[in-house]
């Protein structure tokens, strides 16, 4: 599977001059629709010149704007696919292993290939802030990752909360969230409107949002301070969240190392409490 434009942007953002960076941020904030407009409309929306848009497109490796838009249209079609339209016959690789296994391992490698050490360090710093509370939530199929991550973070640090139950309960929790706090959201294609509404309201309140999504980008990206675009497609009717689970585990491991002394003391106290 080819690299998405969102992944190309992640890989090349640091090398972009200011104008191209604004174009990239505009596209990510309204992905992929901003790039499906005319060059003039895209440039006006981004507040840059049309030549800047064309240089941005060329930096991503496209020969012209039409080729760039064609790639975005393909991504939009993939984003909207239902499980029924993705039904594929399970194939077997040359070594006899299921094709899904090979695809899943590739997904994990590709996911981490597009997460820079700088981004990982910034995410760990957000989660390590002792003055911040951390809230985690996911969609229909990704909420188990949020619950899993919250269970680990609760052992490492205080003030970690998994948002569960009815959607009205999620919004009620916003009253306790402040500008230092972090809302960690997992959302993959067939993106969940209720999560988008929660993220939009949280953004308006100044809450820092971290989005873990797929390579086609949940619309929550427009409100997120950090976006991690994982790989989820496998030869199946269903997307795979394995790479997102591994990313969550890597983040848990890095945070545990960052808070080594604090987490060790907390774990010892928890063990004492469990023994009664």
C-alpha positions as CSV (number, residue, x, y, z in Angstrom):
1,X,0.0,0.0,0.0
2,X,1.4,3.4,-1.0
3,X,2.3,6.2,1.4
4,X,-0.6,8.6,2.1
5,X,-0.2,12.3,1.5
6,X,-0.7,12.8,5.3
7,X,2.3,10.5,5.9
8,X,4.3,12.4,3.3
9,X,3.5,15.6,5.1
10,X,4.6,14.2,8.4
11,X,7.9,13.0,7.0
12,X,8.7,16.3,5.3
13,X,7.1,19.0,7.4
14,X,10.4,19.9,9.2
15,X,12.0,20.7,5.8
16,X,9.2,23.0,4.6
17,X,9.6,26.8,4.6
18,X,6.9,28.7,6.5
19,X,4.5,29.1,3.5
20,X,4.5,25.5,2.6
21,X,4.1,24.6,6.2
22,X,0.9,26.7,6.3
23,X,-0.3,24.8,3.2
24,X,0.4,21.5,4.9
25,X,-1.4,22.5,8.1
26,X,-4.4,23.8,6.2
27,X,-4.6,20.4,4.4
28,X,-4.3,18.4,7.6
29,X,-7.0,20.5,9.2
30,X,-9.5,19.7,6.5
31,X,-8.2,16.4,5.1
32,X,-8.4,15.6,2.2
33,X,-11.0,18.1,1.1
34,X,-8.9,21.2,1.2
35,X,-6.6,19.6,-1.5
36,X,-9.5,18.8,-3.7
37,X,-10.2,22.5,-4.3
38,X,-8.6,24.5,-7.1
39,X,-5.1,25.8,-6.5
40,X,-6.6,29.3,-6.1
41,X,-9.1,28.2,-3.5
42,X,-6.5,26.2,-1.6
43,X,-4.0,29.0,-1.6
44,X,-6.7,31.5,-0.4
45,X,-7.7,29.2,2.4
46,X,-4.1,28.7,3.5
47,X,-3.2,32.3,3.2
48,X,-0.3,31.7,0.8
49,X,0.3,32.2,-2.9
50,X,-0.6,29.8,-5.7
51,X,3.1,29.2,-6.5
52,X,3.6,28.2,-2.9
53,X,0.9,25.6,-3.2
54,X,2.5,24.2,-6.3
55,X,5.9,24.1,-4.5
56,X,4.3,22.3,-1.6
57,X,2.8,19.7,-4.0
58,X,6.2,19.2,-5.7
59,X,7.9,18.8,-2.3
60,X,5.6,15.9,-1.6
61,X,6.8,14.2,-4.8
62,X,4.0,15.0,-7.3
63,X,4.7,16.1,-10.8
64,X,1.7,18.4,-10.9
65,X,-1.5,19.4,-9.1
66,X,-3.7,17.0,-11.0
67,X,-1.6,14.1,-9.9
68,X,-1.8,15.3,-6.3
69,X,-5.6,15.6,-6.5
70,X,-5.9,12.2,-8.1
71,X,-4.0,10.7,-5.1
72,X,-6.3,12.5,-2.7
73,X,-9.4,11.2,-4.5
74,X,-8.1,7.7,-4.2
75,X,-7.6,8.2,-0.5
76,X,-11.1,9.6,0.0
77,X,-12.6,6.6,-1.8
78,X,-10.6,4.3,0.6
79,X,-11.6,6.3,3.6
80,X,-15.3,5.8,2.8
81,X,-15.1,2.1,2.2
82,X,-17.4,-0.2,4.2
83,X,-16.4,-3.6,5.5
84,X,-18.7,-5.1,2.8
85,X,-16.8,-3.3,0.0
86,X,-13.5,-4.4,1.5
87,X,-14.3,-8.1,1.6
88,X,-11.3,-10.0,0.3
89,X,-10.3,-13.6,0.0
90,X,-7.7,-14.6,2.6
91,X,-4.5,-15.4,0.8
92,X,-1.4,-17.3,2.0
93,X,2.1,-16.0,1.7
94,X,5.0,-17.9,0.3
95,X,6.1,-19.2,3.7
96,X,2.6,-20.5,4.4
97,X,1.6,-17.8,6.9
98,X,-1.7,-15.9,6.5
99,X,-1.4,-12.8,4.4
100,X,-3.0,-10.8,7.2
101,X,0.1,-11.5,9.4
102,X,2.5,-10.1,6.8
103,X,0.2,-7.1,6.3
104,X,0.0,-6.5,10.1
105,X,3.8,-6.6,10.5
106,X,4.1,-4.2,7.6
107,X,1.5,-1.9,9.2
108,X,3.5,-1.8,12.5
109,X,6.8,-1.0,10.6
110,X,5.1,1.7,8.5
111,X,3.4,3.3,11.5
112,X,6.6,3.7,13.4
113,X,8.4,4.8,10.3
114,X,6.2,7.9,10.3
115,X,6.5,8.7,14.0
116,X,9.6,10.8,14.5
117,X,11.7,10.7,17.8
118,X,10.7,14.3,18.3
119,X,7.0,13.6,18.1
120,X,7.4,10.6,20.5
121,X,9.3,12.8,22.9
122,X,6.7,15.6,22.7
123,X,3.9,13.1,23.4
124,X,5.7,11.6,26.4
125,X,6.3,15.1,27.8
126,X,2.5,15.9,27.5
127,X,1.6,12.7,29.3
128,X,4.4,13.2,32.0
129,X,3.2,16.6,33.0
130,X,2.2,16.2,36.7
131,X,-0.2,19.1,36.5
132,X,-2.2,17.6,33.6
133,X,-5.0,15.1,33.8
134,X,-5.2,12.6,31.0
135,X,-8.5,11.5,29.5
136,X,-8.6,8.6,26.9
137,X,-11.4,7.5,24.6
138,X,-11.9,5.6,21.4
139,X,-14.6,4.6,18.9
140,X,-16.6,1.5,18.5
141,X,-13.6,-0.7,17.6
142,X,-10.8,1.4,19.1
143,X,-12.0,2.1,22.6
144,X,-10.4,-1.1,23.9
145,X,-7.0,0.5,23.1
146,X,-8.0,3.6,25.1
147,X,-9.1,1.4,28.0
148,X,-5.9,-0.7,27.8
149,X,-3.7,2.4,27.7
150,X,-5.6,4.1,30.6
151,X,-5.2,0.9,32.7
152,X,-1.4,1.1,32.3
153,X,-1.2,4.9,32.7
154,X,-3.2,4.7,36.0
155,X,-0.4,2.6,37.4
156,X,2.3,4.9,36.2
157,X,0.8,8.3,37.2
158,X,-2.2,9.9,38.9
159,X,-5.2,11.6,37.3
160,X,-5.8,9.3,34.4
161,X,-9.4,8.7,33.3
162,X,-11.0,6.5,30.6
163,X,-14.2,8.1,29.3
164,X,-16.8,5.3,29.1
165,X,-20.6,4.9,29.2
166,X,-23.1,7.0,27.4
167,X,-22.0,9.9,25.1
168,X,-23.7,12.4,27.4
169,X,-21.3,11.3,30.1
170,X,-18.3,12.2,28.0
171,X,-19.5,15.7,27.5
172,X,-20.2,16.1,31.2
173,X,-16.5,15.3,31.9
174,X,-15.5,18.3,29.9
175,X,-16.4,20.5,32.8
176,X,-13.4,19.1,34.7
177,X,-10.9,19.5,31.9
178,X,-8.6,22.5,31.6
179,X,-6.0,23.9,29.3
180,X,-3.2,21.8,30.7
181,X,-5.2,18.6,30.3
182,X,-4.8,16.0,27.5
183,X,-7.6,14.3,25.6
184,X,-6.2,11.2,23.9
185,X,-8.6,10.0,21.1
186,X,-8.4,6.8,19.0
187,X,-10.5,7.0,15.8
188,X,-10.2,5.1,12.5
189,X,-12.1,5.2,9.2
190,X,-15.9,5.3,9.3
191,X,-15.0,7.9,11.8
192,X,-17.4,8.4,14.7
193,X,-19.4,11.7,14.7
194,X,-19.8,11.7,18.5
195,X,-16.0,11.6,18.9
196,X,-15.7,14.5,16.5
197,X,-18.2,16.6,18.4
198,X,-16.4,15.8,21.7
199,X,-13.1,16.8,20.2
200,X,-14.5,20.0,18.8
201,X,-15.9,21.1,22.1
202,X,-12.7,20.1,23.9
203,X,-10.7,22.2,21.4
204,X,-12.9,25.2,22.1
205,X,-12.1,24.9,25.8
206,X,-8.4,24.8,25.0
207,X,-7.8,21.2,25.9
208,X,-4.8,19.6,24.3
209,X,-6.0,16.8,21.9
210,X,-3.8,13.9,20.7
211,X,-5.4,11.9,17.9
212,X,-4.3,8.4,17.0
213,X,-6.0,7.6,13.6
214,X,-5.3,5.8,10.3
215,X,-3.4,7.0,7.3
216,X,-6.6,8.7,5.9
217,X,-7.0,10.9,9.0
218,X,-10.0,11.3,11.1
219,X,-11.6,14.7,10.8
220,X,-10.6,15.2,14.4
221,X,-7.2,16.1,13.0
222,X,-8.3,19.7,12.5
223,X,-8.6,20.0,16.3
224,X,-5.6,17.9,17.4
225,X,-2.3,19.3,18.6
226,X,-0.6,15.9,17.7
227,X,-1.7,13.4,15.1
228,X,-0.4,9.9,14.8
229,X,-1.4,8.3,11.5
230,X,-1.2,4.5,11.9
231,X,-1.6,1.8,9.3
232,X,-4.8,-0.3,9.7
233,X,-5.5,-1.9,6.3
234,X,-5.1,-5.7,5.9
235,X,-6.5,-8.3,3.4
236,X,-9.8,-8.5,5.3
237,X,-13.2,-6.9,5.4
238,X,-12.0,-5.4,8.7
239,X,-9.3,-2.9,9.5
240,X,-6.6,-4.0,12.0
241,X,-5.8,-2.0,15.1
242,X,-2.7,-4.0,15.9
243,X,-0.3,-1.2,14.9
244,X,-2.2,1.2,17.1
245,X,-2.0,-1.2,20.1
246,X,1.7,-1.5,19.6
247,X,2.1,2.3,19.4
248,X,0.1,2.6,22.6
249,X,2.4,0.1,24.3
250,X,5.5,1.9,23.0
251,X,4.2,5.2,24.5
252,X,3.4,3.5,27.8
253,X,7.0,2.1,27.9
254,X,8.6,5.5,27.1
255,X,6.5,7.2,29.7
256,X,7.4,4.6,32.3
257,X,11.1,5.3,31.6
258,X,10.5,9.1,31.8
259,X,8.7,8.7,35.2
260,X,11.0,6.0,36.4
261,X,11.4,7.1,40.0
262,X,7.8,8.4,40.4
263,X,6.2,5.3,38.8
264,X,8.4,2.9,40.8
265,X,7.2,4.5,44.1
266,X,3.6,4.5,42.9
267,X,3.8,0.8,41.9
268,X,5.3,-0.1,45.3
269,X,2.5,1.7,47.1
270,X,-0.1,0.0,44.9
271,X,1.4,-3.4,45.6
272,X,1.2,-2.7,49.3
273,X,-2.4,-1.7,49.0
274,X,-3.3,-4.8,47.1
275,X,-1.8,-7.0,49.8
276,X,-4.0,-5.3,52.3
